[in-house]
């Protein structure tokens, strides 16, 4: 499991409730494919939408394509926070891969 966090924009319902956006993923460690994903969004439809965007994405493909997808399809107030949290996850994934290579 990997997670990323980002500060939410001020004066939004999400910021009032959570202050920070959390995104967590479960991934297949052999393939890098995201198996499950969850984000601390206020509405169920937003949580489901983010999950659907993330599940099936291969972390080995890097963040750029995923960021383009967010840019195209997500037009909510938490867009920058989502992108920041996902970039954090990609960074942690690179750390994970480096650690696995050191163990070999």
Buried (B, 14 or more C-beta within 10 A) or exposed (E): EBEBBBBBBEEBEBBEEBEEBBBBBEBEEEEBBBEEBBBBBBEEEBBEBBBEBBBEBBBEEEBEEBBEEBEEEBEBBBBBBBBBBBBBBBEBBEEBBEEEEEEE
